[in-house]
């Protein structure tokens, strides 16, 4: 069979497998896989550097399917390319990432072919996608990571990291704001290792894109500083090849390839192409489409002879040869640069270098104290100076969030010759990233960097987590150890007022499965929190910090801050260890509870102060520990937090007192705001006394708590 015939046979097989998977599931999107099959086929067969037998090869090219609704196409590719399963989510024993049985059970329980691609579940899925724009933005993080890794670890004759990042997006991806944020930054950074492929099929769920989308995308990306190429017919493999080659030949900017396709191409009898986009074709249309492709209309999940062999002869053999050459080169690199190779190994294991915590500061007791954002900045710099692959930045707020790395070798991540006045030596080896005012893209980019195994951190004000919740949610879903640093954590930021004072954000982050929230009470809790953070391998964390100074507690008088590792601990206790009332708090409100505790002590009232910096950590402790910290028999409880009280009932019981917020804040100096909302020792003392009185009236066997 001639090359052109084999190419077309493979493309049509990708189409029919996708059609059959969606039809059998009676759910999914067949149209985009049908129209985009030639685009993806050309990339995988002729350009993508990927070894199906070693899909975790660290220098592989990345392919991100941002148009996650087209996942049937990706699963068909993984099956036909015989990609080997290489994930802890698979049972022991050798098998393929996607089997024909998986395709036959598309969108069904247990199948590796889920409704949208899920990282960690299906080998070959480089990132979880589905919410449009997220994959494109995440791919920018992957491209940034590659540039940083290459600048940091490559040596003359040793291109350890020289892979490219490809992302396939749709009209919807182009409309979402997160992709615009990411594209703008990628253009500024001149990420010439990044290629986005825009499948322009002019259809969304409601109808033609002309209903809401009429901009000149090519002009927009040209203005962003991208190289733009165009393919007017998605079936033109020659022009597709030329455009992919133009990406490889462009060394000073990222590339956008706009490919015009017809959704559901090959289903000419469909009166409304929206149906091909969002639902199965139907039995009769499936037969007509297969006839149009020259395939057996009655065969289901058919893979003609020669198709898999052809994928192996191109993608498979090219990838295997590239991988073998890289392994030989890396062995020589390891012999010549053993220390650098050891760092790369540790990164892949998400490990920590020895001595990473050698310079962690300790903070002396101080009633005036220090803002936890400031102590965190000191700790971050102490760790980063001893951990070369810890890097990140803020959404234009590093001076406020104290996330700028200040040691001499840190530098700024910028294209050569594009530094700023105080960081004129900008280059891709710099470890300070300037994300600009792009919170949503920043968090998605952070996930892309984490997927590349560097250790990134991102930062902004806590209120702005609302801008990037979708990206944070995906980081939790993918179990990525992304570090998010959120400052200005309460109404105590003062004069900026309700628009900047977070209320419901803590509760919403705590509600997110797989997300750890840490809100330390003072400088030494900050140190302990960072110890927890750095040892996380499969969970993102939100570190929530104050703008205002908080007292540094006297640890000779009160408990050691190491209790942070358990999520909650007894900071100050009744003399006999038998408290009448529990005072529970996080962050800056812990000091408020300590003041109330000391006042109660003068009145011979036995209280216990429990610092609860992380509910998630506390809930992971065994029941006996939780009961020791929060004795079930002590039902007199007061929780104090400058945020929504939602969720505290878990620890106070429904009759416990929650000193929190039920409204938005106010614009005034911090002391005025906190006094207005009752965050004062006298209020806590009064609530504690009322709780003790209530408990005294309860029958002895009625605990009234919900644990």
C-alpha positions in Angstrom: 0.0 0.0 0.0 1.3 3.4 -0.9 2.3 6.0 1.8 -0.7 8.3 1.0 -3.1 5.4 1.2 -1.7 4.2 4.5 -1.9 7.7 5.9 -5.5 8.0 4.9 -6.3 4.5 6.3 -4.8 5.5 9.6 -6.6 8.8 9.8 -9.9 7.1 9.0 -9.3 4.4 11.6 -8.8 7.2 14.2 -12.1 8.6 13.1 -14.1 5.4 13.1 -12.7 4.2 16.5 -13.7 7.6 18.0 -17.2 7.4 16.4 -17.7 3.8 17.7 -16.5 4.7 21.2 -19.0 7.6 21.4 -21.8 5.7 19.8 -21.4 2.7 22.1 -21.3 4.9 25.2 -24.3 6.9 23.9 -22.3 9.9 25.2 -19.5 12.1 24.1 -18.3 14.3 21.2 -17.6 12.6 17.9 -17.4 15.6 15.6 -14.1 17.2 16.7 -12.2 13.8 16.6 -13.5 13.3 13.1 -12.5 16.7 11.9 -9.2 16.9 13.8 -7.9 13.4 13.1 -5.6 14.5 10.2 -4.2 17.3 12.3 -3.3 15.1 15.2 -2.2 12.2 12.9 0.3 14.5 11.1 1.8 15.7 14.4 2.1 12.3 16.0 3.4 10.5 13.0 5.8 13.0 11.5 6.9 15.3 14.4 6.1 14.2 17.9 9.2 12.8 19.7 7.7 10.2 22.0 8.6 6.7 22.9 5.4 4.6 23.4 7.4 2.0 25.3 8.7 4.6 27.7 6.0 7.2 28.0 7.5 8.8 31.1 10.8 9.6 29.3 11.6 13.0 30.8 12.7 14.6 27.5 9.7 13.5 25.5 7.7 16.0 23.6 4.5 16.9 25.4 1.1 16.7 23.7 -1.7 18.4 25.5 -5.3 17.9 24.4 -6.8 21.2 25.7 -10.0 20.4 23.8 -10.7 17.6 26.3 -14.1 16.9 24.8 -12.3 15.4 21.8 -10.6 12.8 24.1 -11.9 9.8 22.0 -9.3 10.9 19.5 -6.5 10.9 22.0 -7.5 7.5 23.4 -7.6 6.1 19.8 -4.1 7.4 19.3 -2.8 5.9 22.5 -4.3 2.5 21.5 -3.0 2.5 17.9 0.5 3.7 19.0 0.5 0.9 21.6 1.6 3.2 24.4 2.6 1.2 27.4 0.9 1.6 30.7 3.3 3.4 33.1 1.3 4.6 36.1 0.7 3.5 39.6 -3.0 3.6 38.9 -2.7 0.4 36.8 -2.6 -3.0 38.4 0.7 -4.9 38.4 1.8 -6.5 35.2 2.4 -5.3 31.7 -0.5 -3.9 29.6 -1.2 -1.0 27.3 -2.3 2.4 28.4 -5.5 2.0 26.4 -6.8 -1.3 25.2 -9.6 -2.0 22.7 -11.7 -3.0 25.6 -11.1 0.4 27.2 -12.3 2.1 24.0 -15.3 -0.1 24.0 -16.1 1.0 27.5 -15.5 4.7 26.8 -17.0 6.9 29.6 -17.9 3.8 31.7 -16.7 2.9 35.2 -13.2 1.5 35.4 -12.3 2.3 31.8 -9.1 4.2 31.1 -11.1 6.2 28.5 -12.8 8.6 30.8 -15.2 11.3 29.7 -12.4 13.9 29.7 -8.6 13.1 29.9 -7.4 12.5 33.5 -3.7 12.7 34.4 -2.5 9.9 36.5 -5.3 7.6 35.5 -4.5 7.1 31.8 -0.8 6.9 30.8 -0.2 9.3 27.9 -2.5 12.0 29.3 -0.1 14.7 30.1 -2.6 16.8 32.1 -6.2 16.7 33.1 -8.3 18.7 30.7 -12.0 19.5 30.1 -12.5 23.0 31.4 -11.7 24.9 28.2 -8.5 27.0 28.1 -6.9 25.1 31.0 -4.8 22.8 28.8 -3.5 25.6 26.8 -2.5 27.6 29.9 -1.0 24.5 31.5 1.1 23.9 28.3 2.7 27.3 28.9 3.9 26.0 32.3 5.4 23.0 30.6 7.2 25.2 28.1 8.5 27.5 30.9 9.8 24.4 32.8 11.6 23.1 29.7 13.3 26.4 29.1 14.4 26.6 32.8 15.6 23.0 32.9 17.6 23.5 29.7 19.2 26.7 30.9 20.0 25.2 34.2 21.1 21.6 33.4 22.2 21.4 29.8 25.9 21.6 29.1 27.9 21.9 25.9 27.3 18.6 23.9 24.6 17.5 26.4 21.1 18.7 25.5 19.4 16.8 28.3 16.3 19.0 28.0 15.3 20.0 24.5 11.8 18.8 24.1 8.8 20.8 22.6 5.3 21.3 23.9 2.3 20.9 21.6 -1.3 21.8 22.6 -4.5 21.2 20.6 -7.3 23.6 21.3 -10.7 24.5 20.0 -12.9 27.5 19.4 -13.9 27.3 23.1 -10.3 27.3 24.2 -9.7 30.5 22.3 -12.7 32.2 23.8 -11.8 31.5 27.5 -9.9 34.3 29.2 -7.3 32.0 30.8 -5.9 31.1 27.3 -5.6 34.8 26.5 -3.7 35.4 29.7 -1.4 32.5 29.0 -0.8 33.4 25.4 0.1 37.0 26.3 2.7 35.8 28.8 4.1 33.1 26.4 4.6 35.7 23.7 6.4 38.0 26.2 8.7 35.2 27.2 9.3 34.2 23.6 8.7 30.5 24.3 9.7 29.1 20.9 9.4 25.6 22.2 5.6 26.0 22.4 3.2 25.2 19.6 -0.6 25.7 19.9 -2.8 24.1 17.2 -6.1 25.8 16.9 -8.8 23.6 15.4 -11.0 26.3 14.0 -14.3 24.5 13.1 -16.6 27.4 13.8 -19.0 25.5 16.0 -19.9 25.5 19.7 -22.8 24.0 21.5 -25.2 26.9 20.8 -24.4 27.0 17.1 -22.0 28.8 14.8 -19.2 30.7 16.6 -20.3 33.8 14.7 -23.0 34.1 17.4 -20.4 35.4 19.9 -16.9 35.2 18.4 -15.9 37.3 15.4 -12.4 38.5 16.2 -9.3 38.0 14.0 -7.5 35.3 16.1 -4.4 35.4 13.8 -4.1 39.2 14.3 -4.5 38.8 18.1 -1.7 36.3 18.3 0.5 38.3 16.0 0.0 41.2 18.4 0.9 38.8 21.3 4.2 38.2 19.6 3.5 34.8 18.2 4.4 33.2 14.8 1.1 32.4 13.1 0.6 29.8 10.4 -2.6 28.8 8.7 -4.0 25.6 7.1 -7.2 26.1 5.2 -8.1 22.5 4.9 -7.5 20.1 7.8 -7.1 17.2 5.4 -4.1 18.8 3.6 -1.2 16.8 5.1 1.3 18.5 3.0 0.4 22.0 4.3 0.1 20.6 7.9 3.6 19.2 7.5 4.9 22.6 6.3 3.3 24.4 9.2 4.7 22.0 11.8 8.1 22.4 10.3 7.7 26.2 10.4 7.3 25.8 14.2 10.5 23.9 14.4 12.3 26.6 12.3 11.0 29.5 14.5 13.4 30.2 17.3 12.3 33.5 18.7 8.6 33.1 19.5 5.9 30.6 20.1 3.8 29.3 17.2 0.1 29.2 16.6 -1.1 27.0 13.8 -4.7 27.7 12.8 -6.3 24.7 11.1 -9.7 25.2 9.5 -11.8 22.0 9.8 -15.4 21.0 9.5 -16.8 19.4 12.6 -18.1 15.9 11.9 -16.2 15.9 8.6 -17.3 12.9 6.7 -20.9 12.9 8.0 -22.5 14.8 5.1 -26.0 13.9 5.9 -26.1 15.7 9.3 -28.3 18.7 9.0 -26.9 20.3 12.1 -23.2 19.9 12.8 -23.9 20.8 16.5 -25.2 17.3 16.9 -21.9 15.8 15.8 -20.2 18.0 18.3 -22.1 17.1 21.5 -23.8 13.8 21.0 -23.4 10.4 19.2 -24.1 10.4 15.5 -26.8 7.7 15.7 -26.6 4.3 14.0 -27.6 5.4 10.5 -25.2 8.4 10.5 -22.4 6.1 11.7 -22.9 3.8 8.8 -23.0 6.8 6.3 -19.9 8.3 7.8 -18.0 5.0 7.5 -19.2 4.5 3.9 -17.9 8.0 3.2 -14.5 7.1 4.6 -14.5 3.9 2.5 -14.7 1.7 5.6 -17.0 -1.3 6.4 -20.2 0.4 7.6 -21.1 -2.7 9.7 -17.7 -3.2 11.4 -17.3 -1.8 14.9 -14.0 -0.9 16.5 -12.3 -2.2 13.4 -8.5 -1.8 13.0 -7.5 -2.7 9.4 -4.3 -4.7 8.8 -1.2 -2.5 8.7 -2.5 0.4 10.7 -0.8 -0.4 14.0 2.4 -1.4 12.1 2.4 1.9 10.3 2.2 3.9 13.6 5.0 1.8 15.0 7.1 2.3 11.9 6.9 6.1 12.2 6.1 7.4 15.7 7.2 4.3 17.5 10.6 3.8 15.8 11.4 7.5 15.7 10.6 7.8 19.4 12.6 4.7 20.3 15.6 5.8 18.4 15.5 9.3 20.0 15.1 7.8 23.4 18.0 5.4 23.0 20.2 8.2 21.8 19.2 10.4 24.7 19.9 7.5 27.2 23.4 7.1 25.8 24.0 10.8 26.0 22.6 11.0 29.6 24.8 8.2 30.8 27.8 10.2 29.6 26.4 13.3 31.2 25.9 11.5 34.5 29.6 10.4 34.4 30.8 14.0 33.7 28.2 15.9 35.9 27.2 13.5 38.6 25.9 16.3 40.9 23.6 17.7 38.2 22.3 14.2 37.3 21.6 13.5 40.9 19.5 16.7 41.1 17.6 15.6 38.0 16.9 12.2 39.6 15.7 13.8 42.8 13.3 16.1 40.8 11.8 13.1 39.0 11.2 11.4 42.4 9.8 14.7 43.9 12.5 14.3 46.5 14.4 16.9 48.6 18.2 17.5 48.6 20.0 16.9 51.8 20.3 20.0 53.9 17.3 21.6 52.3 16.2 22.8 55.8 19.7 23.6 57.2 19.1 27.4 57.1 15.6 27.6 58.4 15.2 30.5 60.8 13.8 30.4 64.3 12.0 33.4 65.7 12.3 34.7 69.3 9.2 35.6 71.3 8.0 39.1 70.4 4.8 40.7 71.5 4.9 43.1 68.5 5.7 40.2 66.2 6.0 40.0 62.5 3.5 39.4 59.6 3.4 35.8 58.6 3.9 36.9 55.0 7.3 38.4 56.1 8.4 35.3 58.1 7.3 33.1 55.1 9.4 35.2 52.8 12.4 34.5 55.0 11.7 30.8 55.1 11.1 30.6 51.4 14.4 32.2 50.6 16.2 29.9 53.1 14.8 26.8 51.5 15.2 28.0 47.9 18.9 28.8 48.4 19.4 25.0 49.2 16.8 23.6 46.7 17.8 24.6 43.2 14.5 23.6 41.5 12.2 25.6 43.8 11.1 28.6 41.7 8.1 30.8 41.1 6.6 34.2 41.6 3.4 36.2 42.0 0.7 37.8 39.9 2.5 41.2 40.1 2.4 41.2 43.9 5.8 39.7 44.9 6.7 42.8 47.0 3.4 42.4 48.9 3.4 38.6 49.2 7.1 38.5 50.0 7.7 35.8 47.4 10.7 37.3 45.6 13.9 35.2 45.9 16.5 37.7 46.9 19.8 35.7 47.0 22.3 36.7 44.4 22.0 33.7 42.1 18.2 33.7 41.9 17.7 36.1 38.9 14.6 36.7 36.8 13.2 34.3 34.3 13.1 36.4 31.2 14.3 36.0 27.6 17.9 37.0 27.0 18.2 40.8 26.8 14.7 41.4 28.2 15.6 42.0 31.8 14.3 44.9 33.8 16.4 47.6 35.5 17.1 45.8 38.7 17.3 42.4 37.1 19.1 43.3 33.8 20.7 39.9 33.6 17.3 38.2 32.9 17.5 34.7 31.3 15.7 31.4 31.3 17.8 30.3 34.3 16.2 32.9 36.6 14.1 31.6 39.4 11.8 34.6 39.9 8.9 34.4 37.6 6.8 37.5 36.8 3.3 36.3 35.9 1.9 39.8 35.5 -1.7 40.4 36.6 -2.9 37.0 35.4 -3.9 35.0 38.4 -5.9 32.3 36.5 -3.1 31.6 34.0 -0.5 31.7 36.8 -2.1 28.8 38.6 -2.5 26.8 35.5 1.1 27.5 34.5 2.2 26.4 38.0 0.5 23.1 37.3 2.3 22.7 34.0 5.6 23.4 35.7 4.8 20.8 38.4 3.9 18.3 35.8 7.4 18.8 34.5 8.7 17.9 38.0 10.2 21.2 39.1 8.8 22.6 42.4 6.8 25.8 41.6 5.1 28.3 43.8 2.6 30.9 42.9 1.2 33.8 44.9 -1.3 36.6 45.2 -3.8 37.9 47.7 -6.3 35.4 49.2 -9.2 37.2 47.7 -7.9 36.6 44.2 -8.2 32.8 44.5 -11.7 33.5 43.1 -9.9 34.3 39.8 -8.1 31.0 39.6 -10.3 28.4 41.3 -10.6 26.2 38.2 -6.9 25.9 37.9 -6.5 25.2 41.6 -9.2 22.6 41.4 -7.4 20.8 38.6 -4.1 20.8 40.6 -5.9 19.0 43.4 -7.5 16.6 41.0 -4.1 15.8 39.5 -2.5 15.5 43.0 0.3 18.0 42.1 2.4 19.5 44.9 1.8 23.0 43.7 2.6 25.6 46.4 0.1 28.5 46.4 0.9 31.4 48.8 -2.0 33.6 49.6 -1.5 36.8 51.7 -3.8 39.6 53.0 -5.8 36.8 54.5 -8.6 38.6 56.5 -10.5 41.8 57.3 -7.4 42.9 59.2 -5.9 44.1 55.9 -8.0 47.1 56.7 -8.5 50.1 54.4 -8.7 48.4 51.0 -12.2 47.3 52.2 -14.7 44.6 51.3 -13.5 44.1 47.7 -10.2 42.9 49.0 -11.1 41.4 52.4 -11.6 37.6 52.0 -14.6 36.1 53.7 -15.7 32.9 52.1 -12.4 31.9 50.5 -11.0 29.8 53.4 -14.2 27.7 53.5 -14.3 27.2 49.8 -10.7 26.1 49.7 -11.2 23.7 52.6 -14.2 22.3 50.7 -12.0 21.3 47.8 -11.1 17.6 47.8 -7.3 17.0 47.9 -6.3 20.6 48.7 -4.4 21.3 51.9 -5.0 24.6 53.5 -2.4 25.9 56.1 -3.0 29.1 58.0 -0.2 29.5 60.5 -0.6 31.5 63.7 2.9 33.1 64.0 6.4 33.0 62.6 7.4 29.7 64.1 4.2 28.1 62.9 5.2 29.4 59.4 8.5 27.5 59.7 6.7 24.4 60.7 4.2 24.8 57.9 6.9 25.0 55.3 8.4 21.8 56.7 5.1 20.1 56.0 4.8 21.7 52.5 8.2 20.7 51.3 7.5 17.1 52.1 4.3 16.9 50.1 4.5 14.8 46.9 1.0 14.4 45.8 -1.1 17.2 47.2 -1.3 20.9 46.5 -1.3 23.4 49.3 -2.6 26.8 50.0 -0.4 28.7 52.5 -2.6 31.5 53.9 -0.7 34.5 55.5 -1.3 37.8 57.2 -0.5 41.2 56.0 -0.4 42.6 59.5 2.1 41.8 62.2 1.1 39.1 64.7 2.8 38.3 68.0 5.5 35.7 67.9 4.4 33.4 70.7 6.7 32.5 73.6 7.3 28.8 72.9 9.0 28.4 76.3 5.6 29.2 77.8 3.4 27.7 75.2 3.6 24.5 73.1 6.2 23.9 70.4 5.1 24.8 66.9 6.0 21.4 65.7 2.3 20.5 66.4 1.5 22.1 63.0 2.5 18.8 61.4 -0.7 17.3 63.0 -3.0 20.0 61.7 -4.1 21.0 65.2 -2.4 20.9 68.6 -2.8 22.2 72.2 -1.0 25.5 72.3 -2.0 26.5 75.9 -3.8 24.2 78.3 -5.6 24.1 81.7 -3.2 23.5 84.6 -4.6 20.0 85.2 -5.1 19.2 81.5 -8.8 19.2 82.1 -10.3 22.3 80.4 -13.7 23.7 81.0 -13.8 25.3 77.5 -11.9 25.0 74.2 -10.8 28.0 72.3 -10.2 27.1 68.7 -8.6 29.3 66.1 -6.3 29.6 63.1 -3.9 32.2 61.9 -3.9 35.7 63.5 -6.9 34.8 65.7 -4.8 32.3 67.7 -3.1 35.2 69.5 -6.5 36.6 70.3 -7.5 33.3 71.9 -4.2 33.3 73.9 -5.0 36.7 75.3 -8.5 35.5 76.2 -7.0 32.4 77.7 -4.7 34.4 80.0 -7.7 36.6 81.1 -9.8 33.5 81.9 -6.9 32.1 83.9 -6.9 35.2 86.1 -10.6 34.4 86.9 -9.7 30.8 87.7 -11.5 29.5 84.5 -9.6 26.6 82.9 -9.4 27.0 79.1 -7.5 25.3 76.4 -6.3 27.0 73.3 -6.1 24.8 70.2 -4.3 26.1 67.2 -5.8 24.5 64.0 -3.6 25.6 61.1 -4.8 22.8 58.8 -8.2 21.0 59.1 -7.0 18.6 56.4 -4.0 17.5 58.4 -6.0 17.2 61.5 -8.7 15.1 59.9 -5.9 12.7 58.7 -4.9 11.9 62.3 -6.2 8.8 64.1 -9.3 9.3 66.2 -7.4 8.9 69.5 -5.3 12.0 68.6 -8.2 14.1 67.6 -10.1 13.1 70.8 -7.0 14.0 72.8 -6.9 17.5 71.3 -10.7 18.0 71.3 -12.1 15.9 74.2 -15.6 14.9 73.3 -16.8 15.4 76.8 -15.9 19.1 76.6 -18.8 20.6 74.7 -18.1 24.2 75.7 -16.3 25.4 72.6 -15.5 28.7 70.9 -14.1 29.0 67.4 -12.6 32.3 66.3 -11.7 33.1 62.6 -11.9 36.3 60.7 -13.8 34.6 57.9 -17.1 32.9 57.2 -17.9 30.6 60.1 -19.1 28.0 57.6 -17.7 24.6 58.5 -16.6 25.3 62.1 -19.7 23.4 63.3 -17.7 20.3 62.7 -15.5 21.2 65.7 -17.8 23.3 67.9 -21.0 21.3 67.6 -24.2 23.1 66.7 -24.5 24.7 70.1 -20.9 25.9 70.2 -20.0 29.5 69.6 -18.4 30.7 66.3 -17.0 34.1 66.2 -16.8 34.7 62.5 -18.3 36.8 59.7 -21.7 36.7 58.1 -21.3 39.8 56.0 -18.6 41.4 53.9 -16.0 43.6 55.6 -15.6 47.3 55.7 -13.1 50.0 54.7 -11.3 51.4 57.7 -8.0 51.0 59.6 -7.5 47.4 60.7 -8.1 48.0 64.4 -11.4 49.7 63.7 -12.5 46.9 61.4 -11.7 44.1 63.9 -13.3 46.0 66.8 -16.4 46.5 64.7 -16.8 42.8 64.0 -16.1 41.7 67.6 -12.6 40.3 67.3 -11.5 41.4 70.7 -10.5 39.4 73.8 -13.5 40.6 75.8 -15.8 39.1 73.2 -14.0 35.8 73.2 -14.0 35.7 77.0 -17.7 36.4 77.1 -18.4 33.6 74.6 -16.3 31.2 76.6 -18.2 31.9 79.8 -21.5 31.5 78.0 -20.4 28.2 76.7 -19.3 27.0 80.1 -22.7 28.0 81.5 -24.5 26.1 78.7 -22.4 23.0 79.3 -23.2 23.1 83.0 -26.9 22.8 82.2 -26.4 19.8 80.0 -26.9 16.2 81.2 -23.6 14.5 81.8 -24.0 12.0 78.9 -24.9 14.7 76.3 -21.8 15.7 74.4 -23.6 17.8 71.8 -20.5 17.7 69.5 -20.1 16.6 65.9 -16.7 15.1 65.2 
